[in-house]
Amino acid sequence: MPGTSTASPETVSSDQLEARDLGHFGYAQQLSRRVGSYASFAAGFSFVSILTTVFQLFGLGFGFGGTAFFWTWPAVLTGQLMVALCFAELAARYPLSGAIYQWARRLGGAVVGWCAGWTMVIAQIITLATAAIALQVVLPAVWPGFQLVGTDPALASKDGAANAVLLGCLLLVATTVLNATSVRITAVVNSVGVTCELVGVVLIVVLLTTRAERGPSVVLHTTNLDSTTGYVVPLLISALMAAYVLVGFDSAGELSEETHKPRATTPRTIIRAVTASGIGGAFLIVAALMAAPSLTDGDLATQGLPYVLTSRLGTTTGKLLLLDVALAVCVCTLAIQTAAARMLFSMARDNVLPGSRQLRKVSPRTGTPVAATVVPGVLAGVCLVVNVGNAGLFLGLASVCIMLLYVAYLMVTTPLLVRRLTGRGLAGGVDENGKPLFSLGRLGLIVNSVAVAYGLAMAINLGWPRAEVYDPAGDGWYLQYLPLITLSVVAIGGLLAYRSQRTAYYASIGVPVPTTTPAVEGAGA
């Protein structure tokens, strides 16, 4: 849990040491350092939010892969755990807000850092919009009165998509106000929400298991697997579900400048977040497959987990658990916005972005970057509003944001691998407790290599233009290529922003402005 505003002499001394440590990177302590170990874990776990994301995309995974889609989960979990281990090493050595941007800049140079930060912040804003519309999956199932637009609550329908935008925008207003108000209150809400989510996962798994229609061996079958093109293609598509769920654990690193003893705390919480999410999600998927009334009538693929809960646990119990899912959606949205705000703040203080002067300001009263908090909320709302009535809204946004996140992750793991291969490994040292910094030791090269190979393969899988995924209704050729089109737009927009901020950016990080853009430039301070 986060600390209190009244600190003991020992805490004050610790805060001063942490501020001095931050000063070695060239930054002053501006953000309020009130986040403890559990709140740090909650930041990573709530971004992943298995109740939110598994409920959103269970139908996608099962619809393409059938019961065998379960095996895509441990495969993706293994790859992302390798990434998380690499991030844990970096979090111990660079305890800075804007984790992905800061790590990439110090490993790969100014240009790589800039590209990673730009890609990451765009991905976080789109992810924020995607998380907010998840309320549509659960609230109308709890009470039909939440369907304020039209009559069809299905997210893939025009009525459902329009209502999702309305509910999502209302949620974004609430999370923006809360995030801008107080670090401590946000951390408390996040921690309480994560606790409720963990309890909810356990309850759902236990209750569904006691009402199982079949045994856990169901995952060894190929029921509902579309094998017309073989098993590989449908399983690759169904793996998009796990890829979407198991991201965002790095957000614990985004709060490093607000976390007590970040060099010791953050590496552990990053690993715990992805591990807890992976284990909980696996049990959730198996329990749902065991308890589903039918695996062949089409309802599981179209209605997903809400259908299983209400049909197997009864209306009252099912709806109570769906309320817990709704709480998880709210906390997930809150956590994503917090991470996006810290990324904007971190980049703005290095003059990376247009409007950096406003984005880097921290309220002396609340200790929060207010402008950097409001901007993601507004832009995520714009993403939703311009897509009102678009039945492919959710899947389109989900595919785009996750592909961008994977690209940003690669801009960290790849330079780290290059350093290992060239004999320039990470420095040692001790954390705030006097213990050696988290290190993979001799396993570092193997873990890092797997992380890069997995990240590259999944980025290609996410960006592959599949009509059955991105344009199932045949609404337009451009939807099929939406991930690639978005990546191109992000790259072009990034180039324009880079050119406008180039001089100020290099001046801020203490690196001479190059006359030409080299492949790798100095990392700076």
PyMOL commands that set and color helices and strands:
alter all, ss='L'
color gray80, all
select helices_A, chain A and resi 9-23+37-48+50-93+99-108+110-132+135-142+144-146+158-181+183-210+216-220+232-245+251-254+256-258+262-291+299-313+315-348+356-359+370-385+393-421+441-463+467-470+477-480+482-509
alter helices_A, ss='H'
color red, helices_A
deselect
rebuild
show_as cartoon
